[in-house]
Amino acid sequence: MEKKCLACKKSPLDKDTIGINKKLLGKDIKTFYCIDCLANYLDCTVSDLLEKIELFKDEGCELFK
Ligand SMILES: [Zn+2]
């Protein structure tokens, strides 16, 4: 199934976006937000999220491989 943003229906969502959704909202979630809507939902900025993604990648997090 193609992954779409729950809020704005943007698709497809890239691997990093899916990864950060799982990392922040839980591994077993079935619905995902695009990076803009996720930032909105979490009340932070897109660049905060992009920084987090880089951080998790540096840590070797399996969700971003
Ligand atoms: Zn969206």
N, CA, C, O and the ligand as a Tripos MOL2 file, in Angstrom:
@<TRIPOS>MOLECULE
protein
  261   259    66     0     0
PROTEIN
NO_CHARGES

@<TRIPOS>ATOM
      1 N           0.8330   -1.2060    0.0000 N.3       1 MET1
      2 CA          0.0000    0.0000    0.0000 C.3       1 MET1
      3 C           0.8720    1.2620    0.0000 C.2       1 MET1
      4 O           1.8670    1.3450    0.7210 O.2       1 MET1
      5 N           0.4970    2.1920   -0.7830 N.am      2 GLU2
      6 CA          1.2560    3.4340   -0.8490 C.3       2 GLU2
      7 C           1.0330    4.2650    0.4140 C.2       2 GLU2
      8 O          -0.0870    4.3850    0.9110 O.2       2 GLU2
      9 N           2.1140    4.8280    0.9110 N.am      3 LYS3
     10 CA          1.9950    5.6100    2.1390 C.3       3 LYS3
     11 C           1.7310    7.0690    1.8200 C.2       3 LYS3
     12 O           2.4670    7.7200    1.0780 O.2       3 LYS3
     13 N           0.6490    7.5530    2.4110 N.am      4 LYS4
     14 CA          0.2450    8.9400    2.2010 C.3       4 LYS4
     15 C           0.2610    9.6760    3.5170 C.2       4 LYS4
     16 O           0.1450    9.0700    4.5820 O.2       4 LYS4
     17 N           0.4050   10.9780    3.4420 N.am      5 CYS5
     18 CA          0.2690   11.7830    4.6480 C.3       5 CYS5
     19 C          -1.1800   11.7280    5.1300 C.2       5 CYS5
     20 O          -2.1200   11.9240    4.3590 O.2       5 CYS5
     21 N          -1.3320   11.4570    6.4200 N.am      6 LEU6
     22 CA         -2.6470   11.3720    7.0340 C.3       6 LEU6
     23 C          -3.4120   12.6930    6.9320 C.2       6 LEU6
     24 O          -4.6360   12.7040    6.7930 O.2       6 LEU6
     25 N          -2.6850   13.7910    7.0020 N.am      7 ALA7
     26 CA         -3.3380   15.0990    7.0560 C.3       7 ALA7
     27 C          -3.5710   15.7100    5.6760 C.2       7 ALA7
     28 O          -4.6890   16.1130    5.3570 O.2       7 ALA7
     29 N          -2.5100   15.7810    4.8460 N.am      8 CYS8
     30 CA         -2.6560   16.5050    3.5750 C.3       8 CYS8
     31 C          -2.6680   15.5860    2.3580 C.2       8 CYS8
     32 O          -2.7780   16.0570    1.2260 O.2       8 CYS8
     33 N          -2.5530   14.2590    2.5880 N.am      9 LYS9
     34 CA         -2.6100   13.2310    1.5350 C.3       9 LYS9
     35 C          -1.4250   13.2650    0.5650 C.2       9 LYS9
     36 O          -1.4630   12.6250   -0.4860 O.2       9 LYS9
     37 N          -0.3890   14.0010    0.9130 N.am     10 LYS10
     38 CA          0.7980   14.0170    0.0680 C.3      10 LYS10
     39 C           1.3830   12.6100   -0.0160 C.2      10 LYS10
     40 O           1.4550   11.8960    0.9840 O.2      10 LYS10
     41 N           1.7960   12.2260   -1.2080 N.am     11 SER11
     42 CA          2.4390   10.9310   -1.3650 C.3      11 SER11
     43 C           3.3320   10.9550   -2.6000 C.2      11 SER11
     44 O           3.1440   11.8330   -3.4430 O.2      11 SER11
     45 N           4.2850   10.0540   -2.7570 N.am     12 PRO12
     46 CA          4.6780    9.1100   -1.6960 C.3      12 PRO12
     47 C           5.5390    9.8010   -0.6500 C.2      12 PRO12
     48 O           6.1000   10.8690   -0.8930 O.2      12 PRO12
     49 N           5.6330    9.1840    0.5010 N.am     13 LEU13
     50 CA          6.4980    9.7030    1.5520 C.3      13 LEU13
     51 C           7.8450    8.9830    1.4570 C.2      13 LEU13
     52 O           7.8990    7.7750    1.2230 O.2      13 LEU13
     53 N           8.9240    9.7350    1.6400 N.am     14 ASP14
     54 CA         10.2210    9.0660    1.4840 C.3      14 ASP14
     55 C          10.6020    8.2890    2.7440 C.2      14 ASP14
     56 O           9.9610    8.3850    3.7910 O.2      14 ASP14
     57 N          11.6600    7.5280    2.5920 N.am     15 LYS15
     58 CA         12.0880    6.5990    3.6370 C.3      15 LYS15
     59 C          12.4340    7.3200    4.9440 C.2      15 LYS15
     60 O          12.1260    6.8350    6.0320 O.2      15 LYS15
     61 N          13.0680    8.4640    4.8200 N.am     16 ASP16
     62 CA         13.4370    9.2230    6.0180 C.3      16 ASP16
     63 C          12.1990    9.7190    6.7600 C.2      16 ASP16
     64 O          12.1490    9.7190    7.9900 O.2      16 ASP16
     65 N          11.2120   10.1380    5.9900 N.am     17 THR17
     66 CA          9.9700   10.6260    6.5900 C.3      17 THR17
     67 C           9.2570    9.5020    7.3330 C.2      17 THR17
     68 O           8.7960    9.6850    8.4600 O.2      17 THR17
     69 N           9.1710    8.3420    6.6950 N.am     18 ILE18
     70 CA          8.5690    7.1730    7.3460 C.3      18 ILE18
     71 C           9.3580    6.8300    8.6150 C.2      18 ILE18
     72 O           8.7820    6.5250    9.6580 O.2      18 ILE18
     73 N          10.6790    6.8880    8.5000 N.am     19 GLY19
     74 CA         11.5400    6.5610    9.6330 C.3      19 GLY19
     75 C          11.3080    7.4700   10.8270 C.2      19 GLY19
     76 O          11.2030    7.0080   11.9630 O.2      19 GLY19
     77 N          11.2310    8.7510   10.5600 N.am     20 ILE20
     78 CA         11.0790    9.6940   11.6730 C.3      20 ILE20
     79 C           9.6730    9.5830   12.2750 C.2      20 ILE20
     80 O           9.5070    9.7750   13.4800 O.2      20 ILE20
     81 N           8.6700    9.2800   11.4640 N.am     21 ASN21
     82 CA          7.3260    9.0110   11.9940 C.3      21 ASN21
     83 C           7.3650    7.8590   12.9900 C.2      21 ASN21
     84 O           6.8260    7.9420   14.0930 O.2      21 ASN21
     85 N           8.0280    6.7680   12.5610 N.am     22 LYS22
     86 CA          8.0910    5.5770   13.4170 C.3      22 LYS22
     87 C           8.8870    5.8460   14.6760 C.2      22 LYS22
     88 O           8.5370    5.4010   15.7690 O.2      22 LYS22
     89 N           9.9750    6.5930   14.4900 N.am     23 LYS23
     90 CA         10.8480    6.8890   15.6220 C.3      23 LYS23
     91 C          10.1160    7.7300   16.6780 C.2      23 LYS23
     92 O          10.2600    7.4950   17.8780 O.2      23 LYS23
     93 N           9.3530    8.6850   16.2290 N.am     24 LEU24
     94 CA          8.7340    9.6180   17.1710 C.3      24 LEU24
     95 C           7.3270    9.2150   17.6060 C.2      24 LEU24
     96 O           6.8870    9.5710   18.6990 O.2      24 LEU24
     97 N           6.6310    8.4840   16.7630 N.am     25 LEU25
     98 CA          5.2370    8.1550   17.0770 C.3      25 LEU25
     99 C           5.0290    6.6940   17.4450 C.2      25 LEU25
    100 O           3.9730    6.3200   17.9550 O.2      25 LEU25
    101 N           6.0420    5.8690   17.1840 N.am     26 GLY26
    102 CA          5.9200    4.4520   17.5290 C.3      26 GLY26
    103 C           6.1220    3.5710   16.3240 C.2      26 GLY26
    104 O           5.6550    3.8830   15.2290 O.2      26 GLY26
    105 N           6.8270    2.4530   16.5280 N.am     27 LYS27
    106 CA          7.2270    1.5660   15.4380 C.3      27 LYS27
    107 C           6.0520    0.9340   14.7140 C.2      27 LYS27
    108 O           6.1450    0.6080   13.5300 O.2      27 LYS27
    109 N           4.9470    0.7620   15.4270 N.am     28 ASP28
    110 CA          3.8400   -0.0030   14.8630 C.3      28 ASP28
    111 C           2.7300    0.8510   14.2670 C.2      28 ASP28
    112 O           1.6510    0.3500   13.9510 O.2      28 ASP28
    113 N           3.0020    2.1440   14.1170 N.am     29 ILE29
    114 CA          1.9690    3.0040   13.5530 C.3      29 ILE29
    115 C           1.6500    2.6080   12.1150 C.2      29 ILE29
    116 O           2.5100    2.1270   11.3780 O.2      29 ILE29
    117 N           0.4060    2.8200   11.7400 N.am     30 LYS30
    118 CA         -0.0540    2.4550   10.3920 C.3      30 LYS30
    119 C          -0.2920    3.6880    9.5240 C.2      30 LYS30
    120 O          -0.4440    3.5890    8.3070 O.2      30 LYS30
    121 N          -0.3190    4.8220   10.1590 N.am     31 THR31
    122 CA         -0.5450    6.0560    9.4140 C.3      31 THR31
    123 C           0.6400    6.9870    9.6210 C.2      31 THR31
    124 O           1.2750    6.9790   10.6750 O.2      31 THR31
    125 N           0.9220    7.7720    8.6250 N.am     32 PHE32
    126 CA          2.1190    8.6020    8.6420 C.3      32 PHE32
    127 C           1.7980   10.0290    8.2420 C.2      32 PHE32
    128 O           0.8270   10.2950    7.5350 O.2      32 PHE32
    129 N           2.6250   10.9280    8.7050 N.am     33 TYR33
    130 CA          2.5310   12.3260    8.2920 C.3      33 TYR33
    131 C           3.7040   12.6600    7.3850 C.2      33 TYR33
    132 O           4.7820   12.0840    7.5270 O.2      33 TYR33
    133 N           3.5040   13.5840    6.4560 N.am     34 CYS34
    134 CA          4.6350   14.1190    5.7210 C.3      34 CYS34
    135 C           5.4260   15.0080    6.6880 C.2      34 CYS34
    136 O           4.9660   15.3120    7.7890 O.2      34 CYS34
    137 N           6.5970   15.4100    6.2640 N.am     35 ILE35
    138 CA          7.4820   16.1200    7.1800 C.3      35 ILE35
    139 C           6.8630   17.4440    7.6560 C.2      35 ILE35
    140 O           7.0590   17.8410    8.8040 O.2      35 ILE35
    141 N           6.1290   18.1130    6.7890 N.am     36 ASP36
    142 CA          5.4910   19.3850    7.1670 C.3      36 ASP36
    143 C           4.4010   19.1760    8.2170 C.2      36 ASP36
    144 O           4.3400   19.8880    9.2190 O.2      36 ASP36
    145 N           3.5500   18.1970    7.9720 N.am     37 CYS37
    146 CA          2.4430   17.9450    8.8860 C.3      37 CYS37
    147 C           2.9500   17.3470   10.1960 C.2      37 CYS37
    148 O           2.3720   17.5920   11.2550 O.2      37 CYS37
    149 N           4.0270   16.5650   10.1290 N.am     38 LEU38
    150 CA          4.6060   16.0010   11.3500 C.3      38 LEU38
    151 C           5.1510   17.1200   12.2410 C.2      38 LEU38
    152 O           4.9570   17.1070   13.4560 O.2      38 LEU38
    153 N           5.8150   18.0600   11.6390 N.am     39 ALA39
    154 CA          6.3370   19.2050   12.3870 C.3      39 ALA39
    155 C           5.1860   19.9680   13.0300 C.2      39 ALA39
    156 O           5.2600   20.3630   14.1930 O.2      39 ALA39
    157 N           4.1390   20.1670   12.2710 N.am     40 ASN40
    158 CA          2.9460   20.8400   12.7680 C.3      40 ASN40
    159 C           2.3220   20.0660   13.9340 C.2      40 ASN40
    160 O           1.9930   20.6420   14.9710 O.2      40 ASN40
    161 N           2.1700   18.7730   13.7470 N.am     41 TYR41
    162 CA          1.5870   17.8890   14.7570 C.3      41 TYR41
    163 C           2.4000   17.9000   16.0480 C.2      41 TYR41
    164 O           1.8420   17.9060   17.1450 O.2      41 TYR41
    165 N           3.7210   17.9040   15.9060 N.am     42 LEU42
    166 CA          4.5930   17.8490   17.0840 C.3      42 LEU42
    167 C           4.9450   19.2390   17.6020 C.2      42 LEU42
    168 O           5.6600   19.3890   18.5930 O.2      42 LEU42
    169 N           4.4340   20.2380   16.9180 N.am     43 ASP43
    170 CA          4.6830   21.6220   17.3160 C.3      43 ASP43
    171 C           6.1760   21.9430   17.3460 C.2      43 ASP43
    172 O           6.6790   22.5460   18.2950 O.2      43 ASP43
    173 N           6.8770   21.5240   16.2790 N.am     44 CYS44
    174 CA          8.2770   21.8870   16.1240 C.3      44 CYS44
    175 C           8.4840   22.2940   14.6610 C.2      44 CYS44
    176 O           7.5170   22.3570   13.9010 O.2      44 CYS44
    177 N           9.7070   22.5670   14.2620 N.am     45 THR45
    178 CA          9.9180   22.9940   12.8830 C.3      45 THR45
    179 C          10.4400   21.8360   12.0290 C.2      45 THR45
    180 O          10.9380   20.8350   12.5440 O.2      45 THR45
    181 N          10.3100   22.0030   10.7080 N.am     46 VAL46
    182 CA         10.8140   20.9920    9.7860 C.3      46 VAL46
    183 C          12.3220   20.8070    9.9680 C.2      46 VAL46
    184 O          12.8310   19.6880    9.9050 O.2      46 VAL46
    185 N          13.0300   21.9220   10.1940 N.am     47 SER47
    186 CA         14.4860   21.7640   10.3420 C.3      47 SER47
    187 C          14.8460   21.0220   11.6360 C.2      47 SER47
    188 O          15.8590   20.3250   11.6820 O.2      47 SER47
    189 N          14.0270   21.1650   12.6850 N.am     48 ASP48
    190 CA         14.2260   20.3340   13.8860 C.3      48 ASP48
    191 C          14.1710   18.8560   13.5280 C.2      48 ASP48
    192 O          14.9970   18.0550   13.9650 O.2      48 ASP48
    193 N          13.1650   18.5190   12.7140 N.am     49 LEU49
    194 CA         12.9780   17.1170   12.3430 C.3      49 LEU49
    195 C          14.1220   16.6210   11.4700 C.2      49 LEU49
    196 O          14.5970   15.4970   11.6380 O.2      49 LEU49
    197 N          14.5650   17.4600   10.5380 N.am     50 LEU50
    198 CA         15.6630   17.0600    9.6530 C.3      50 LEU50
    199 C          16.9420   16.8520   10.4640 C.2      50 LEU50
    200 O          17.7330   15.9540   10.1750 O.2      50 LEU50
    201 N          17.1310   17.6890   11.4750 N.am     51 GLU51
    202 CA         18.2860   17.5060   12.3700 C.3      51 GLU51
    203 C          18.1980   16.1880   13.1090 C.2      51 GLU51
    204 O          19.1830   15.4620   13.2360 O.2      51 GLU51
    205 N          16.9960   15.8880   13.5980 N.am     52 LYS52
    206 CA         16.7880   14.6320   14.3090 C.3      52 LYS52
    207 C          17.0750   13.4450   13.3960 C.2      52 LYS52
    208 O          17.7070   12.4720   13.8100 O.2      52 LYS52
    209 N          16.6090   13.5300   12.1550 N.am     53 ILE53
    210 CA         16.8410   12.4500   11.1980 C.3      53 ILE53
    211 C          18.3450   12.2080   11.0420 C.2      53 ILE53
    212 O          18.8090   11.0690   11.0740 O.2      53 ILE53
    213 N          19.0920   13.2940   10.8740 N.am     54 GLU54
    214 CA         20.5470   13.1610   10.7240 C.3      54 GLU54
    215 C          21.1820   12.5420   11.9670 C.2      54 GLU54
    216 O          22.0940   11.7200   11.8810 O.2      54 GLU54
    217 N          20.6700   12.9630   13.1300 N.am     55 LEU55
    218 CA         21.1720   12.4500   14.4000 C.3      55 LEU55
    219 C          20.9350   10.9400   14.5120 C.2      55 LEU55
    220 O          21.8310   10.1800   14.8790 O.2      55 LEU55
    221 N          19.7110   10.5250   14.1870 N.am     56 PHE56
    222 CA         19.3720    9.1110   14.2760 C.3      56 PHE56
    223 C          20.1810    8.2970   13.2670 C.2      56 PHE56
    224 O          20.5750    7.1650   13.5490 O.2      56 PHE56
    225 N          20.4270    8.8770   12.0930 N.am     57 LYS57
    226 CA         21.2560    8.1930   11.0900 C.3      57 LYS57
    227 C          22.6670    8.0050   11.6190 C.2      57 LYS57
    228 O          23.2640    6.9380   11.4760 O.2      57 LYS57
    229 N          23.1960    9.0710   12.2390 N.am     58 ASP58
    230 CA         24.5500    8.9970   12.8080 C.3      58 ASP58
    231 C          24.6470    7.9190   13.8840 C.2      58 ASP58
    232 O          25.6770    7.2650   14.0450 O.2      58 ASP58
    233 N          23.5370    7.7530   14.6180 N.am     59 GLU59
    234 CA         23.5060    6.7210   15.6620 C.3      59 GLU59
    235 C          23.3630    5.3270   15.0630 C.2      59 GLU59
    236 O          23.4800    4.3260   15.7700 O.2      59 GLU59
    237 N          23.1120    5.2660   13.7690 N.am     60 GLY60
    238 CA         22.9520    3.9820   13.0980 C.3      60 GLY60
    239 C          21.5780    3.3750   13.3140 C.2      60 GLY60
    240 O          21.4200    2.1560   13.2590 O.2      60 GLY60
    241 N          20.6010    4.2020   13.5570 N.am     61 CYS61
    242 CA         19.2470    3.7080   13.7990 C.3      61 CYS61
    243 C          18.7330    2.8820   12.6180 C.2      61 CYS61
    244 O          18.8170    3.3050   11.4650 O.2      61 CYS61
    245 N          18.2100    1.7160   12.9220 N.am     62 GLU62
    246 CA         17.7640    0.7670   11.8780 C.3      62 GLU62
    247 C          16.5970    1.2870   11.0380 C.2      62 GLU62
    248 O          16.3920    0.8420    9.9090 O.2      62 GLU62
    249 N          15.8340    2.2340   11.5950 N.am     63 LEU63
    250 CA         14.6870    2.7580   10.8560 C.3      63 LEU63
    251 C          15.0990    3.6160    9.6600 C.2      63 LEU63
    252 O          14.2820    3.8990    8.7840 O.2      63 LEU63
    253 N          16.3480    4.0210    9.6280 N.am     64 PHE64
    254 CA         16.8030    4.9060    8.5430 C.3      64 PHE64
    255 C          17.7620    4.2190    7.5850 C.2      64 PHE64
    256 O          18.4690    4.8780    6.8230 O.2      64 PHE64
    257 N          17.7840    2.8790    7.6260 N.am     65 LYS65
    258 CA         18.6870    2.1710    6.7020 C.3      65 LYS65
    259 C          17.9420    1.7120    5.4650 C.2      65 LYS65
    260 O          18.5360    1.1000    4.5780 O.2      65 LYS65
    261 ZN          1.0970   16.3370    5.1010 Zn       66 ZN66
@<TRIPOS>BOND
     1     1     2 1
     2     2     3 1
     3     3     4 2
     4     3     5 am
     5     5     6 1
     6     6     7 1
     7     7     8 2
     8     7     9 am
     9     9    10 1
    10    10    11 1
    11    11    12 2
    12    11    13 am
    13    13    14 1
    14    14    15 1
    15    15    16 2
    16    15    17 am
    17    17    18 1
    18    18    19 1
    19    19    20 2
    20    19    21 am
    21    21    22 1
    22    22    23 1
    23    23    24 2
    24    23    25 am
    25    25    26 1
    26    26    27 1
    27    27    28 2
    28    27    29 am
    29    29    30 1
    30    30    31 1
    31    31    32 2
    32    31    33 am
    33    33    34 1
    34    34    35 1
    35    35    36 2
    36    35    37 am
    37    37    38 1
    38    38    39 1
    39    39    40 2
    40    39    41 am
    41    41    42 1
    42    42    43 1
    43    43    44 2
    44    43    45 am
    45    45    46 1
    46    46    47 1
    47    47    48 2
    48    47    49 am
    49    49    50 1
    50    50    51 1
    51    51    52 2
    52    51    53 am
    53    53    54 1
    54    54    55 1
    55    55    56 2
    56    55    57 am
    57    57    58 1
    58    58    59 1
    59    59    60 2
    60    59    61 am
    61    61    62 1
    62    62    63 1
    63    63    64 2
    64    63    65 am
    65    65    66 1
    66    66    67 1
    67    67    68 2
    68    67    69 am
    69    69    70 1
    70    70    71 1
    71    71    72 2
    72    71    73 am
    73    73    74 1
    74    74    75 1
    75    75    76 2
    76    75    77 am
    77    77    78 1
    78    78    79 1
    79    79    80 2
    80    79    81 am
    81    81    82 1
    82    82    83 1
    83    83    84 2
    84    83    85 am
    85    85    86 1
    86    86    87 1
    87    87    88 2
    88    87    89 am
    89    89    90 1
    90    90    91 1
    91    91    92 2
    92    91    93 am
    93    93    94 1
    94    94    95 1
    95    95    96 2
    96    95    97 am
    97    97    98 1
    98    98    99 1
    99    99   100 2
   100    99   101 am
   101   101   102 1
   102   102   103 1
   103   103   104 2
   104   103   105 am
   105   105   106 1
   106   106   107 1
   107   107   108 2
   108   107   109 am
   109   109   110 1
   110   110   111 1
   111   111   112 2
   112   111   113 am
   113   113   114 1
   114   114   115 1
   115   115   116 2
   116   115   117 am
   117   117   118 1
   118   118   119 1
   119   119   120 2
   120   119   121 am
   121   121   122 1
   122   122   123 1
   123   123   124 2
   124   123   125 am
   125   125   126 1
   126   126   127 1
   127   127   128 2
   128   127   129 am
   129   129   130 1
   130   130   131 1
   131   131   132 2
   132   131   133 am
   133   133   134 1
   134   134   135 1
   135   135   136 2
   136   135   137 am
   137   137   138 1
   138   138   139 1
   139   139   140 2
   140   139   141 am
   141   141   142 1
   142   142   143 1
   143   143   144 2
   144   143   145 am
   145   145   146 1
   146   146   147 1
   147   147   148 2
   148   147   149 am
   149   149   150 1
   150   150   151 1
   151   151   152 2
   152   151   153 am
   153   153   154 1
   154   154   155 1
   155   155   156 2
   156   155   157 am
   157   157   158 1
   158   158   159 1
   159   159   160 2
   160   159   161 am
   161   161   162 1
   162   162   163 1
   163   163   164 2
   164   163   165 am
   165   165   166 1
   166   166   167 1
   167   167   168 2
   168   167   169 am
   169   169   170 1
   170   170   171 1
   171   171   172 2
   172   171   173 am
   173   173   174 1
   174   174   175 1
   175   175   176 2
   176   175   177 am
   177   177   178 1
   178   178   179 1
   179   179   180 2
   180   179   181 am
   181   181   182 1
   182   182   183 1
   183   183   184 2
   184   183   185 am
   185   185   186 1
   186   186   187 1
   187   187   188 2
   188   187   189 am
   189   189   190 1
   190   190   191 1
   191   191   192 2
   192   191   193 am
   193   193   194 1
   194   194   195 1
   195   195   196 2
   196   195   197 am
   197   197   198 1
   198   198   199 1
   199   199   200 2
   200   199   201 am
   201   201   202 1
   202   202   203 1
   203   203   204 2
   204   203   205 am
   205   205   206 1
   206   206   207 1
   207   207   208 2
   208   207   209 am
   209   209   210 1
   210   210   211 1
   211   211   212 2
   212   211   213 am
   213   213   214 1
   214   214   215 1
   215   215   216 2
   216   215   217 am
   217   217   218 1
   218   218   219 1
   219   219   220 2
   220   219   221 am
   221   221   222 1
   222   222   223 1
   223   223   224 2
   224   223   225 am
   225   225   226 1
   226   226   227 1
   227   227   228 2
   228   227   229 am
   229   229   230 1
   230   230   231 1
   231   231   232 2
   232   231   233 am
   233   233   234 1
   234   234   235 1
   235   235   236 2
   236   235   237 am
   237   237   238 1
   238   238   239 1
   239   239   240 2
   240   239   241 am
   241   241   242 1
   242   242   243 1
   243   243   244 2
   244   243   245 am
   245   245   246 1
   246   246   247 1
   247   247   248 2
   248   247   249 am
   249   249   250 1
   250   250   251 1
   251   251   252 2
   252   251   253 am
   253   253   254 1
   254   254   255 1
   255   255   256 2
   256   255   257 am
   257   257   258 1
   258   258   259 1
   259   259   260 2
@<TRIPOS>SUBSTRUCTURE
     1 MET1         2 RESIDUE 1 A MET
     2 GLU2         6 RESIDUE 1 A GLU
     3 LYS3        10 RESIDUE 1 A LYS
     4 LYS4        14 RESIDUE 1 A LYS
     5 CYS5        18 RESIDUE 1 A CYS
     6 LEU6        22 RESIDUE 1 A LEU
     7 ALA7        26 RESIDUE 1 A ALA
     8 CYS8        30 RESIDUE 1 A CYS
     9 LYS9        34 RESIDUE 1 A LYS
    10 LYS10       38 RESIDUE 1 A LYS
    11 SER11       42 RESIDUE 1 A SER
    12 PRO12       46 RESIDUE 1 A PRO
    13 LEU13       50 RESIDUE 1 A LEU
    14 ASP14       54 RESIDUE 1 A ASP
    15 LYS15       58 RESIDUE 1 A LYS
    16 ASP16       62 RESIDUE 1 A ASP
    17 THR17       66 RESIDUE 1 A THR
    18 ILE18       70 RESIDUE 1 A ILE
    19 GLY19       74 RESIDUE 1 A GLY
    20 ILE20       78 RESIDUE 1 A ILE
    21 ASN21       82 RESIDUE 1 A ASN
    22 LYS22       86 RESIDUE 1 A LYS
    23 LYS23       90 RESIDUE 1 A LYS
    24 LEU24       94 RESIDUE 1 A LEU
    25 LEU25       98 RESIDUE 1 A LEU
    26 GLY26      102 RESIDUE 1 A GLY
    27 LYS27      106 RESIDUE 1 A LYS
    28 ASP28      110 RESIDUE 1 A ASP
    29 ILE29      114 RESIDUE 1 A ILE
    30 LYS30      118 RESIDUE 1 A LYS
    31 THR31      122 RESIDUE 1 A THR
    32 PHE32      126 RESIDUE 1 A PHE
    33 TYR33      130 RESIDUE 1 A TYR
    34 CYS34      134 RESIDUE 1 A CYS
    35 ILE35      138 RESIDUE 1 A ILE
    36 ASP36      142 RESIDUE 1 A ASP
    37 CYS37      146 RESIDUE 1 A CYS
    38 LEU38      150 RESIDUE 1 A LEU
    39 ALA39      154 RESIDUE 1 A ALA
    40 ASN40      158 RESIDUE 1 A ASN
    41 TYR41      162 RESIDUE 1 A TYR
    42 LEU42      166 RESIDUE 1 A LEU
    43 ASP43      170 RESIDUE 1 A ASP
    44 CYS44      174 RESIDUE 1 A CYS
    45 THR45      178 RESIDUE 1 A THR
    46 VAL46      182 RESIDUE 1 A VAL
    47 SER47      186 RESIDUE 1 A SER
    48 ASP48      190 RESIDUE 1 A ASP
    49 LEU49      194 RESIDUE 1 A LEU
    50 LEU50      198 RESIDUE 1 A LEU
    51 GLU51      202 RESIDUE 1 A GLU
    52 LYS52      206 RESIDUE 1 A LYS
    53 ILE53      210 RESIDUE 1 A ILE
    54 GLU54      214 RESIDUE 1 A GLU
    55 LEU55      218 RESIDUE 1 A LEU
    56 PHE56      222 RESIDUE 1 A PHE
    57 LYS57      226 RESIDUE 1 A LYS
    58 ASP58      230 RESIDUE 1 A ASP
    59 GLU59      234 RESIDUE 1 A GLU
    60 GLY60      238 RESIDUE 1 A GLY
    61 CYS61      242 RESIDUE 1 A CYS
    62 GLU62      246 RESIDUE 1 A GLU
    63 LEU63      250 RESIDUE 1 A LEU
    64 PHE64      254 RESIDUE 1 A PHE
    65 LYS65      258 RESIDUE 1 A LYS
    66 ZN66       261 GROUP 0 **** ****
